[in-house]
């Protein structure tokens, strides 16, 4: 039956407004209203319309269900009773025992009201009132983001109870009176007033959840972040960090998005002396740090970005346990954790070419390494262009590279390089694959060598040309089986390279610490930079064996073993590389995978004569039942390799005690010295609405005179509130 009035539609609109905490509207456009009920009655004396029995009202995407709907025409009042439910488009249902609409449906009263909000928020009340300004007032109400047992057998992990809750659509805030925070049904906090952002609001200013920890270095530390929305595309988080051991620190994080990119600035500021395990020393001064990153698109395929990292003191980040603020994505930061790199970069990429230009400087985080000993790099340029060739001619690339850097204390260095390489793949009968290749390169250098006092010993310029050529041959064999497929792939590579005279040797700024391993065994030139050059003729050989299982009871397995033979020329790399002898060290690798349950991998370098391990790196991963664990082991047993730690293991994991409780542990142990450098023990509770972590951390690192650090941290997150 189609009604010629919009009363039921207005009821649906009001319910939708209450459910989504937005102002209800008394009009629904031109959508007709459809009414379906078991019984429809109109009383002439009272001028009242009743719809009873499985009442269903639909207008557009809105559906209203109730046991009974009453429309009092003279009073302009609509009443929906019994199991009232509203479905508004894709929104979850809102429910009430009864809803009463008056005053042209701009005001309403509901009893037994419940609603779902954004981000899994839930609110319920004994009574709900919608005021003419669009505000929703709930009496004897609660709010939670946790799942609720319908039978009431288990209270939610947390909920906010209040005598009155008001949702203000203009401020997009929810206000509480006589608020109590309950945990598992037990009141733990009380506040006469409380407020938080409406979960449906995109962003609102306000306090975020604090963190607290106790450490032997800083004492009791309390951090209270405040989130401030400056505009739709800018915000900032200010976090006072108050501690009992030293003066407060103000931490900050600023973010801004532009039409072509974004920036992020993090840092801290305090007024304090320096301190170590023996206490304060030096003068009080402004101290702090800043880490700024940004990236911007300037044209299709072109991007410029920056990364600025500065600390007032080398040990500042470690003193205040802020080392995690440092940006470790830079290649240089990954190579040396005791550096803060700052960089400006321009990068362009298409299918035909790649271009990268950077300028960099570094700050030392070691008190015994002055900043003046670190280079200022301006510029460093890398370019690659794929030369278009017919398909039968193979592949060719032209490369260019240039770098120039200076030091206040140390050598200056400049280099420019141009290179062309070519390769072509052939596949012959029987599956034999062959790839001939060749390359030619020219370098130009200008560098200054100084002594320990900074005096110039030598300034040189040189040019040199190099070339190499060779062929790479492999012959894979496949044997299918019922349990799995076996693949054997022997491989051999013959490469010959021109040599360098004594006056063509470069300073070696970018080619340090080369070690033979599986990844560079078949490199056409194994130097890890431009300064070094591997001369002579080499035969590189290896055998790869793979097993691909067809049953869950056997693992996928990969095995590789190989070595290099120098047929002509002198050794190009230092002891410790594994390439000093004519017959190199052996390199081997083993990987075993039982689907997602278990994985172990080992790769190493073994003495070519005795077979003893010179270097071993291994890892394992386990995910079974309630256990997740991983371990990484490293051994360097080559006396010619300089490394601060020769044998170590890093392991960690967690055990799921119940569906919501976890125990986690992580440790880094120096096996050579028998010292655990770092370990964390954590107790975690996590469910659909809560994340609570208690973390014990112990560090025993040799960093200046700071000494060991032990701390316990408490982190509480209630989803949809203050996060």
VOMARDREN-986705 format. One line per 8 residues: number of its first residue (from 1); their letters; for each residue x, y, z of C-alpha. Coordinates in Angstrom, 3 decimals. Each point is the difference from the previous one (the first is absolute). Example, Ala and Ser with C-alpha at 12.3 -4.5 7.8 and 13.67 -1.06 7.14 Angstrom:
BEGIN
1) as) 12.300 -4.500 7.800 | 1.370 3.440 -0.660
This chain:
BEGIN
1) xxxxxxxx) 0.000 0.000 0.000 | 1.387 3.460 -0.965 | -0.832 2.742 2.533 | -0.579 3.579 -1.213 | 1.907 1.473 2.951 | 3.634 -0.019 1.183 | -0.522 -0.794 3.659 | 1.582 -3.433 -0.021
9) xxxxxxxx) 2.819 1.346 -2.111 | 0.682 2.706 2.590 | 0.168 -2.640 2.709 | 2.557 -1.897 -2.032 | 1.966 3.195 -0.561 | 0.089 0.784 3.697 | 1.098 -3.478 0.912 | 2.749 0.174 -2.608
17) xxxxxxxx) 1.134 3.292 1.432 | 0.088 -1.409 3.516 | 1.843 -3.101 -1.098 | 2.695 1.886 -1.843 | 0.079 2.884 2.490 | -0.894 2.480 -2.726 | -2.961 2.429 -0.127 | -3.170 -1.718 -1.192
25) xxxxxxxx) -1.990 1.448 -2.851 | -3.752 0.047 -0.260 | 0.081 -0.300 -3.779 | 1.314 -2.800 -2.168 | -0.164 1.597 -3.408 | -2.476 -1.494 -2.443 | 0.428 -3.617 1.040 | -3.398 -1.640 0.544
33) xxxxxxxx) -0.721 -1.717 3.298 | -1.030 -3.661 -0.068 | -1.836 -1.476 2.961 | -0.565 -3.678 0.612 | -1.816 -1.339 3.075 | -2.279 -2.821 1.012 | -2.670 2.492 1.113 | -0.672 3.643 -0.892
41) xxxxxxxx) -2.651 1.970 1.959 | -1.196 3.585 0.192 | -2.220 1.242 2.845 | -2.214 2.853 -1.155 | -0.820 1.362 3.489 | 3.676 0.361 1.019 | 1.350 0.541 -3.502 | 2.731 -2.605 0.616
49) xxxxxxxx) 1.533 -2.495 -2.444 | 1.305 -3.329 1.319 | 2.216 -2.514 -1.861 | 0.462 -3.263 1.888 | 1.777 -3.305 -0.453 | 3.391 -0.220 -1.686 | -0.155 3.630 -1.067 | 2.456 0.824 -2.752
57) xxxxxxxx) 0.503 3.550 -1.261 | 2.367 0.697 -2.907 | 1.102 3.236 -1.625 | 2.992 -0.059 -2.291 | 2.797 -1.913 1.722 | -1.633 0.249 3.438 | -1.927 -2.793 1.635 | -1.929 0.285 3.260
65) xxxxxxxx) -1.311 -3.075 1.812 | -2.265 0.022 3.035 | -2.789 -1.996 1.595 | -2.269 3.047 -0.138 | 0.064 3.506 -1.462 | -2.503 2.661 1.141 | -0.577 3.346 -1.724 | -1.989 2.600 1.975
73) xxxxxxxx) -0.965 2.459 -2.670 | -1.422 2.728 2.242 | 3.036 -0.043 2.305 | 2.443 -0.351 -2.888 | 1.602 -2.898 1.876 | 1.433 -3.323 -1.237 | 0.633 -2.898 2.387 | 1.799 -3.246 -0.968
81) xxxxxxxx) -0.179 -2.766 2.592 | 1.444 -3.434 0.563 | 3.251 -1.323 -1.467 | 0.601 3.192 -1.933 | 2.834 -0.415 -2.476 | 1.349 2.340 -2.633 | 2.197 -0.964 -2.938 | 1.436 3.002 -1.825
89) xxxxxxxx) 1.840 -1.065 -3.146 | 3.134 -1.905 0.966 | -0.085 1.275 3.586 | -0.517 -2.588 2.771 | -3.412 -0.134 1.599 | -1.016 2.397 2.789 | -2.500 -1.315 2.530 | -2.429 1.279 2.611
97) xxxxxxxx) -2.961 -1.226 1.993 | -1.998 3.108 -0.897 | 0.504 3.255 -1.883 | -2.225 3.053 0.375 | 0.256 2.900 -2.502 | -1.543 3.460 0.521 | 0.170 3.636 -1.185 | 0.180 -0.683 -3.710
105) xxxxxxxx) 2.239 -2.905 0.871 | 2.932 2.283 0.960 | 0.001 -1.429 3.533 | -0.297 -3.565 1.188 | 0.138 -2.238 3.031 | 1.093 -3.656 -0.127 | 0.105 -2.623 2.712 | 2.253 -3.053 0.066
113) xxxxxxxx) 2.160 1.619 -2.697 | 3.213 -1.479 -1.486 | 2.121 0.993 -2.973 | 3.192 -0.854 -1.862 | 2.513 2.748 -0.813 | 3.042 0.213 -2.239 | 3.088 -2.067 0.868 | -2.114 -2.652 1.749
121) xxxxxxxx) -1.218 2.440 2.653 | -3.162 -0.985 1.885 | -2.279 2.083 2.193 | -3.130 -0.913 1.911 | -2.269 1.758 2.474 | -3.197 -0.345 1.951 | -1.295 3.166 -1.699 | 1.134 1.987 -3.021
129) xxxxxxxx) -1.077 3.551 -0.801 | 0.476 1.809 -3.268 | -0.099 3.770 0.377 | -1.021 2.494 -2.654 | 3.645 1.067 -0.541 | 0.913 -3.536 -1.030 | 1.744 -0.982 3.240 | -0.591 -3.501 1.352
137) xxxxxxxx) -0.244 -0.417 3.790 | 0.180 -3.470 1.524 | -1.054 -0.572 3.616 | 1.441 -2.848 2.087 | 2.230 -0.903 -2.884 | 3.257 -1.691 -0.857 | 2.474 0.023 -2.886 | 2.477 -2.687 -1.090
145) xxxxxxxx) 1.786 -1.262 -3.088 | 0.010 -3.583 1.292 | -2.177 -2.897 -1.034 | -2.890 -0.557 2.384 | -1.443 -3.358 0.960 | -3.720 0.108 -0.675 | -0.741 -2.256 2.959 | 2.036 2.228 2.339
153) xxxxxxxx) 2.185 -2.904 1.119 | 3.222 1.967 -0.473 | 0.471 3.763 0.399 | 1.953 1.848 -2.714 | 3.719 0.547 0.525 | -0.709 3.662 0.647 | -2.853 2.434 -0.194 | -0.774 3.540 1.040
161) xxxxxxxx) -3.122 0.336 2.132 | -1.604 3.358 0.692 | -3.160 1.482 1.386 | -0.223 2.104 -3.141 | 1.725 -0.117 -3.399 | -0.397 2.809 -2.550 | 1.021 -0.218 -3.625 | 0.505 3.466 -1.452
169) xxxxxxxx) -0.118 -0.027 -3.830 | 1.497 3.486 -0.262 | 3.146 -0.685 2.059 | 0.113 -3.694 -1.033 | 0.634 -0.885 3.623 | -1.609 -2.339 2.525 | -0.352 1.362 3.559 | -0.534 -2.013 3.189
177) xxxxxxxx) -1.283 0.857 3.473 | 0.893 -2.148 2.991 | 2.177 -2.202 -2.204 | 1.378 -3.322 1.243 | 2.484 -2.125 -1.886 | -0.648 -3.688 0.550 | 2.454 -2.804 -0.733 | -1.602 -3.434 -0.238
185) xxxxxxxx) -3.046 1.430 1.785 | 1.982 1.472 2.916 | 0.133 3.824 0.387 | 3.621 1.173 0.039 | -0.167 3.759 -0.720 | -2.519 2.745 0.656 | -0.293 3.511 -1.394 | -2.824 2.511 0.481
193) xxxxxxxx) 0.422 1.060 -3.633 | 1.693 -1.627 -2.982 | 0.049 0.491 -3.764 | 1.449 -1.595 -3.096 | -0.340 0.419 -3.747 | -2.986 -1.526 -1.759 | 1.284 -3.227 -1.615 | -1.745 1.055 -3.210
201) xxxxxxxx) 2.016 3.239 -0.122 | 2.983 -0.235 -2.371 | 2.432 1.760 2.365 | -0.437 1.930 3.231 | 2.412 1.746 2.335 | 0.421 -1.482 3.435 | 2.131 -2.001 2.398 | 1.299 -3.387 -1.095
209) xxxxxxxx) 0.753 -2.900 2.288 | 3.098 0.557 2.149 | 2.919 -2.327 0.557 | 1.942 -0.524 3.196 | 3.243 -1.785 0.741 | 2.666 -0.283 2.656 | 3.702 -0.264 -0.846 | 3.220 0.127 1.957
217) xxxxxxxx) 1.263 2.718 -2.373 | -2.909 2.501 0.002 | -2.084 -1.057 3.003 | -3.794 0.053 -0.287 | -1.041 1.327 -3.421 | -3.500 1.131 -0.948 | -0.864 1.049 -3.546 | -3.356 1.632 -0.760
225) xxxxxxxx) -0.548 0.663 -3.720 | -2.444 2.648 -1.205 | -1.248 -0.165 -3.572 | -0.833 3.349 -1.649 | -1.699 0.230 -3.387 | 1.245 3.196 -1.645 | -1.883 -0.439 -3.295 | -1.309 -2.818 -2.194
233) xxxxxxxx) 3.538 -0.563 -1.263 | 2.129 0.885 3.053 | 0.251 -1.359 3.523 | 2.459 -0.184 2.857 | 0.500 -2.197 3.068 | 1.611 1.687 3.024 | 1.230 -2.355 2.718 | 1.389 1.336 3.272
241) xxxxxxxx) 2.378 -2.594 1.408 | 0.280 0.433 3.754 | 2.587 -1.999 1.938 | 1.246 -0.102 3.558 | 3.692 -0.207 -0.897 | 0.389 3.039 -2.258 | -1.757 3.041 -1.415 | -3.112 -0.509 -2.154
249) xxxxxxxx) 0.261 -0.496 -3.758 | -2.533 1.191 -2.560 | -0.408 -2.417 -2.898 | -1.847 0.927 -3.170 | -1.122 -1.459 -3.301 | -1.275 2.229 -2.805 | -1.607 -1.288 -3.184 | -1.177 1.877 -3.072
257) xxxxxxxx) -1.315 -1.251 -3.311 | 0.243 2.014 -3.210 | -1.542 -0.582 -3.388 | 3.222 -1.613 -1.229 | 1.458 -1.582 3.146 | 0.373 0.190 3.761 | 2.443 0.795 2.803 | 0.469 -1.396 3.481
265) xxxxxxxx) 2.075 1.610 2.748 | 0.790 -1.671 3.317 | 2.210 1.234 2.768 | 0.440 1.086 3.591 | 1.236 2.928 2.059 | 1.254 0.377 3.572 | 2.225 2.221 2.164 | 2.417 -2.220 1.869
273) xxxxxxxx) 3.624 -0.990 0.548 | 1.550 -3.050 -1.573 | -0.008 -3.101 2.193 | 1.270 -3.569 0.114 | 0.181 -2.783 2.576 | 1.968 2.308 2.326 | -2.616 2.781 -0.092 | -0.185 3.486 -1.513
281) xxxxxxxx) 2.951 1.884 -1.428 | 0.662 3.092 -2.108 | -2.175 3.083 -0.405 | -3.783 0.045 -0.264 | -1.072 0.835 -3.523 | -2.792 -0.477 -2.508 | 0.245 -3.550 -1.310 | -2.099 -2.062 -2.331
289) xxxxxxxx) -0.290 -1.709 -3.341 | -1.959 0.238 -3.228 | -0.809 -2.628 -2.612 | -1.717 1.345 -3.091 | -1.091 -1.930 -3.076 | -1.952 0.983 -3.067 | -0.705 -1.119 -3.543 | -1.581 1.849 -2.922
297) xxxxxxxx) -0.987 -1.003 -3.522 | 1.183 2.598 -2.489 | -0.895 -1.765 -3.279 | -1.116 -3.466 -1.097 | 2.778 -2.374 1.078 | 1.956 2.745 1.801 | 0.268 0.460 3.755 | 2.062 2.143 2.312
305) xxxxxxxx) 0.316 -0.717 3.690 | 1.952 1.080 3.050 | 1.087 -1.532 3.282 | 1.467 2.273 2.669 | 1.298 -1.460 3.283 | 1.810 2.078 2.610 | 0.661 -0.494 3.720 | 1.504 2.555 2.364
313) xxxxxxxx) 2.367 -2.576 1.574 | 1.374 -3.318 -1.286 | -1.619 -1.922 2.869 | -3.212 2.044 0.285 | -2.285 -2.585 -1.647 | 1.424 -2.814 2.109 | -0.207 2.003 3.224 | -3.726 0.552 -0.390
321) xxxxxxxx) -0.783 -3.360 -1.673 | -1.040 1.698 -3.251 | 2.295 -1.848 -2.386 | -3.086 -1.514 -1.643 | -0.849 3.483 -1.327 | 2.972 -0.206 -2.371 | -0.912 -0.845 -3.585 | 1.781 -3.260 -0.923
329) xxxxxxxx) -1.222 -0.274 -3.605 | 3.178 1.530 -1.410 | 2.595 -2.476 -1.301 | 2.660 1.783 2.040 | -2.052 -0.224 3.202 | -0.431 -3.736 -0.491 | 3.748 -0.427 -0.446 | 0.875 2.004 3.118
337) xxxxxxxx) -2.532 0.514 2.787 | 2.255 2.584 1.630 | -0.555 2.537 -2.797 | -2.813 2.465 -0.636 | -0.144 0.588 -3.764 | -1.693 3.053 -1.517 | -0.804 -0.096 -3.695 | -1.664 1.870 -2.851
345) xxxxxxxx) -0.849 -2.233 -2.933 | -1.398 0.291 -3.524 | -1.131 -3.183 -1.728 | -1.534 -0.748 -3.378 | -0.991 -3.326 -1.474 | -1.648 -1.271 -3.169 | 0.211 -3.302 -1.854 | 2.887 1.467 -2.018
353) xxxxxxxx) 2.150 1.788 2.574 | 0.762 0.532 3.671 | 1.538 3.118 1.567 | 0.932 0.721 3.596 | 1.811 3.036 1.436 | 0.692 0.580 3.692 | 1.808 2.298 2.368 | 0.805 -1.317 3.478
361) xxxxxxxx) 1.644 0.829 3.254 | 0.413 -2.038 3.175 | 0.031 0.544 3.737 | 1.951 -2.378 2.188 | -1.713 -1.555 3.012 | 3.358 -1.129 1.391 | 1.891 2.279 2.353 | 3.331 -1.271 -1.371
369) xxxxxxxx) -0.861 0.736 -3.674 | -0.210 3.735 -0.790 | -2.465 1.239 -2.604 | 2.911 1.533 -1.898 | 1.313 -3.485 -0.813 | -3.244 -0.822 -1.834 | -0.489 1.095 -3.598 | -2.274 2.631 -1.472
377) xxxxxxxx) -1.203 -1.616 -3.236 | -1.103 2.445 -2.685 | -0.926 -1.376 -2.407 | -0.385 -3.752 -0.485 | -1.578 -0.850 -3.366 | -1.039 -3.320 -1.519 | -1.614 -0.368 -3.416 | -0.932 -2.956 -2.174
385) xxxxxxxx) -1.397 -0.051 -3.530 | -1.225 -3.109 -1.793 | 1.255 0.190 -3.566 | -2.744 -1.097 -2.407 | 1.155 -3.011 -2.037 | -1.819 -2.473 -2.233 | -1.099 -3.100 1.873 | 2.574 -2.178 -1.713
393) xxxxxxxx) 2.821 2.350 1.074 | -0.506 -0.454 3.747 | 0.088 2.661 2.705 | 2.280 3.008 0.435 | 0.235 2.664 2.692 | 1.904 3.230 0.365 | 0.837 1.084 3.544 | 1.422 3.093 1.532
401) xxxxxxxx) 1.130 0.708 3.538 | 1.632 2.937 1.751 | 0.771 0.900 3.598 | 1.914 2.727 1.775 | 0.469 0.398 3.739 | 2.141 1.962 2.377 | 0.985 -0.407 3.657 | 1.088 2.585 2.528
409) xxxxxxxx) 2.348 -2.617 1.444 | 1.086 -2.526 -2.601 | 0.214 -0.719 -3.700 | -2.000 1.666 -2.761 | -1.188 -2.086 -2.911 | -1.608 0.378 -3.416 | -0.837 -2.536 -2.689 | -1.885 -0.145 -3.310
417) xxxxxxxx) -0.774 -3.247 -1.810 | -1.522 -0.978 -3.340 | -0.823 -3.606 -0.909 | -1.659 -1.999 -2.770 | -0.988 -3.667 0.334 | -1.608 -2.576 -2.289 | -1.452 -3.509 0.447 | -2.008 -2.493 -2.061
425) xxxxxxxx) -1.905 -3.135 1.086 | 0.110 -3.208 -2.052 | -1.900 -3.225 0.649 | 1.219 -3.131 -1.765 | -1.339 -3.517 -0.432 | -0.215 -1.944 3.253 | -0.694 3.169 2.017 | 3.573 1.322 0.034
433) xxxxxxxx) -0.019 3.731 0.636 | 2.920 2.251 -0.885 | 0.400 3.739 0.509 | 3.049 1.759 -1.453 | 0.706 3.454 1.405 | 2.489 2.834 -0.280 | 0.544 3.429 1.527 | 2.352 2.965 -0.301
441) xxxxxxxx) 0.562 2.717 2.586 | 1.954 3.227 0.444 | 0.718 1.775 3.319 | 1.379 3.429 0.814 | 1.223 0.806 3.544 | 1.157 2.995 1.971 | 0.864 -0.491 3.666 | 2.029 1.465 2.827
449) xxxxxxxx) 1.734 -2.100 2.654 | 0.728 1.542 3.409 | 1.785 -1.181 3.136 | -1.340 -0.247 3.556 | 0.738 3.687 0.591 | -2.010 1.073 -3.043 | 3.033 0.889 -2.096 | -0.229 -0.773 -3.714
457) xxxxxxxx) 2.315 -2.806 -1.008 | -1.045 -0.437 -3.609 | -2.448 1.336 -2.573 | -0.521 -2.216 -3.022 | -2.070 -0.255 -3.135 | -0.180 -3.145 -2.096 | -2.010 -1.615 -2.741 | -0.314 -3.670 -0.810
465) xxxxxxxx) -1.910 -2.352 -2.287 | -1.126 -3.558 0.706 | -1.909 -2.676 -1.831 | -1.166 -3.553 0.503 | -1.780 -2.691 -1.977 | -1.212 -3.498 0.640 | -2.733 -2.569 -0.276 | -2.413 -1.440 2.572
473) xxxxxxxx) -1.271 -3.559 -0.661 | -2.596 -2.010 1.913 | -1.683 -3.358 -0.703 | -3.021 -0.713 2.207 | -1.403 -3.543 0.336 | -3.494 -0.746 1.281 | -1.246 -3.339 1.344 | -3.711 -0.095 0.889
481) xxxxxxxx) -1.067 -2.402 2.736 | -3.012 -1.043 2.006 | 1.323 1.586 3.164 | 1.524 3.034 -1.673 | 2.084 1.375 -2.843 | 3.804 0.057 0.068 | 1.890 2.702 -1.884 | 3.791 -0.095 -0.500
489) xxxxxxxx) 1.627 3.059 -1.578 | 3.783 0.006 -0.454 | 1.379 3.380 -0.978 | 3.363 1.263 -1.215 | 1.182 3.471 -0.835 | 3.245 0.912 -1.736 | 0.951 3.677 0.193 | 3.218 1.820 -0.899
497) xxxxxxxx) 0.798 3.584 0.959 | 2.741 2.445 -0.856 | 2.549 0.906 2.663 | 1.032 3.238 1.659 | 3.472 1.458 0.266 | 1.382 1.250 3.301 | -0.782 3.641 -0.796 | -3.624 -0.858 -0.824
505) xxxxxxxx) -0.893 -1.192 3.506 | -2.786 2.098 1.554 | -0.100 0.960 3.713 | -2.612 -2.612 0.925 | -2.645 2.269 1.515 | -2.994 -1.995 -1.237 | 1.287 -3.595 -0.219 | 0.537 -1.186 3.557
513) xxxxxxxx) -0.561 -3.321 1.775 | -0.803 -2.212 -2.973 | -0.756 -3.639 0.866 | -0.768 -2.796 -2.425 | -3.509 -1.428 0.446 | -2.766 -1.601 -2.010 | -1.370 3.366 -1.119 | 3.201 1.201 -1.710
521) xxxxxxxx) 1.576 -3.273 -1.154 | -1.241 0.541 -3.569 | 0.432 3.768 -0.086 | 1.845 1.103 -3.128 | 2.193 2.190 2.172 | -0.210 -0.754 3.709 | 1.132 3.374 1.338 | -2.761 1.620 2.043
529) xxxxxxxx) 0.811 3.483 -1.260 | 1.831 1.775 -2.793 | 3.460 0.405 1.513 | 0.945 -3.683 0.092 | 0.194 -2.076 -3.188 | 0.318 -3.764 -0.240 | 2.574 -0.734 -2.694 | 1.073 -3.227 -1.658
537) xxxxxxxx) -1.911 -3.060 -1.185 | -2.388 -1.860 2.288 | -2.088 -3.124 -0.253 | -2.979 0.161 2.363 | -1.880 -3.254 0.552 | -2.993 -1.107 2.014 | -2.739 -2.599 0.327 | -3.564 0.759 1.053
545) xxxxxxxx) -2.332 -2.811 1.091 | -3.684 0.573 0.736 | -2.739 -2.259 1.258 | -3.600 1.189 -0.380 | -2.258 -2.161 2.106 | -3.434 -1.259 -0.995 | -0.826 -1.295 3.466 | -0.368 1.827 3.326
553) xxxxxxxx) 2.315 -2.505 1.676 | 3.145 1.056 -1.867 | 1.579 3.478 -0.110 | 0.996 2.169 -2.932 | 3.790 -0.058 -0.056 | 2.638 2.122 -1.784 | 3.715 -0.824 0.072 | 2.848 1.880 -1.667
561) xxxxxxxx) 3.764 -0.479 0.042 | 2.638 1.762 -2.065 | 3.430 1.575 -0.207 | 2.192 2.121 -2.266 | 3.298 -0.880 -1.718 | 2.472 2.719 -1.016 | 1.600 -1.199 -3.235 | 2.073 3.098 -0.662
569) xxxxxxxx) 0.981 3.243 1.768 | 0.694 1.043 3.559 | -2.347 0.125 2.974 | -2.068 3.168 -0.086 | -1.428 -0.095 3.528 | 1.411 -0.025 3.514 | 0.240 -2.947 2.400 | -3.376 -0.756 1.479
577) xxxxxxxx) -1.735 0.201 -3.371 | 0.298 -3.714 -0.732 | 1.570 0.825 -3.388 | 3.688 0.297 0.872 | 0.964 -3.526 -1.124 | -0.277 -1.203 -3.580 | -2.701 -2.382 1.192 | -2.462 2.034 2.002
585) xxxxxxxx) -1.836 -0.958 3.151 | -3.116 -2.108 -0.421 | -3.351 1.717 0.294 | -3.124 -1.994 0.837 | -3.625 0.567 0.806 | -2.824 -2.184 1.347 | -3.679 0.929 0.370 | -2.693 -2.331 1.313
593) xxxxxxxx) -3.673 1.036 0.158 | -2.954 -1.921 1.446 | -2.703 2.245 -1.500 | -0.792 2.733 2.538 | 0.882 -2.140 3.035 | 3.775 -0.063 0.008 | 2.934 1.366 -1.947 | 3.745 -0.200 0.509
601) xxxxxxxx) 2.779 1.442 -2.117 | 3.791 -0.121 0.171 | 2.538 1.627 -2.261 | 3.690 0.220 0.562 | 3.563 0.251 -1.263 | 2.360 -2.908 0.647 | 3.755 -0.235 -0.337 | 0.951 -1.358 -3.412
609) xxxxxxxx) 2.696 -2.300 1.452 | -1.185 -1.116 3.428 | -3.738 0.452 -0.405 | -0.217 1.847 3.330 | -2.679 2.653 0.284 | 1.287 3.540 -0.506 | -3.473 1.508 0.157 | -3.432 -1.464 0.752
617) xxxxxxxx) -3.343 1.790 0.028 | -3.123 -1.960 0.903 | -3.619 0.731 0.719 | -3.069 -1.956 1.014 | -3.694 0.736 0.319 | -2.725 -2.013 1.743 | -3.755 0.563 -0.030 | -1.805 -2.878 1.640
625) xxxxxxxx) -3.003 -0.325 2.303 | 0.281 2.948 2.408 | 3.689 0.643 -0.655 | 1.719 2.495 -2.315 | 3.775 0.082 0.211 | 3.032 1.039 -2.037 | 3.763 -0.024 0.405 | 2.995 1.411 -1.896
633) xxxxxxxx) 3.531 -1.310 0.602 | 3.247 1.516 -1.287 | 3.588 -1.256 0.204 | 3.093 1.727 -1.402 | 3.000 -2.263 0.537 | 2.342 1.632 -2.512 | 2.704 1.895 1.875 | 0.532 2.245 -3.036
641) xxxxxxxx) -3.545 1.394 0.268 | -0.339 2.939 2.388 | -3.304 -0.116 1.868 | -1.035 1.114 3.506 | -1.985 -3.193 0.638 | 1.246 -3.368 -1.274 | -2.738 -2.313 1.218 | -3.505 1.038 0.904
649) xxxxxxxx) -3.586 -1.160 0.043 | -3.194 1.998 -0.126 | -3.191 -1.799 0.864 | -3.529 0.781 1.032 | -3.591 -1.078 -0.127 | -3.305 -0.070 1.754 | -2.277 -2.592 1.554 | -3.769 0.432 -0.144
657) xxxxxxxx) -1.078 -1.044 3.471 | -3.690 0.540 -0.792 | -1.866 1.581 -2.879 | 0.858 3.437 1.371 | 3.070 -0.379 2.220 | 3.533 -0.186 -1.424 | 3.445 -0.280 1.506 | 2.872 1.236 -2.161
665) xxxxxxxx) 3.778 -0.087 0.312 | 2.852 1.328 -2.144 | 3.762 -0.007 0.608 | 3.289 0.856 -1.710 | 2.916 -1.963 1.436 | 3.717 0.363 -0.649 | 1.120 -3.629 0.210 | 3.683 0.817 -0.225
673) xxxxxxxx) -0.068 2.148 3.145 | -2.924 -1.748 1.676 | -2.000 3.236 0.313 | -3.671 0.595 -0.755 | 0.075 3.408 -1.672 | -3.759 0.564 -0.128 | -3.081 -1.851 1.179 | -3.716 0.744 0.202
681) xxxxxxxx) -2.663 -1.867 1.938 | -3.598 0.984 -0.701 | -3.433 -0.922 1.292 | -2.723 0.929 -2.492 | -3.768 -0.009 0.138 | -1.732 0.694 -3.303 | -3.557 -0.371 -1.201 | -2.336 1.788 -2.389
689) xxxxxxxx) -0.044 3.186 2.102 | 3.067 0.017 2.227 | 3.780 -0.244 -0.127 | 1.857 -0.092 3.326 | 3.752 -0.614 0.150 | 2.413 -0.270 2.900 | 3.544 -0.056 -1.383 | 3.230 -0.603 1.894
697) xxxxxxxx) 3.085 1.128 -1.924 | 3.658 -0.467 0.888 | 2.902 1.392 -2.025 | 3.646 -0.714 0.629 | 1.568 1.868 -2.905 | 3.369 1.721 0.009 | -1.097 3.547 -0.875 | 2.240 2.659 1.469
705) xxxxxxxx) -0.201 0.004 3.777 | -3.774 -0.431 0.188 | 0.160 -3.465 1.508 | -2.717 -2.662 -0.057 | -3.649 1.021 -0.082 | -3.017 -1.833 1.411 | -3.583 1.145 -0.328 | -3.615 -1.136 0.395
713) xxxxxxxx) -2.640 1.597 -2.233 | -3.783 -0.060 0.131 | -1.945 0.727 -3.195 | -3.801 0.030 -0.032 | -2.087 0.545 -3.129 | -3.788 0.020 -0.010 | -1.002 -0.106 -3.647 | -2.159 2.924 -1.221
721) xxx) 0.971 2.135 3.033 | 3.207 2.016 0.009 | 1.840 -1.853 -2.741
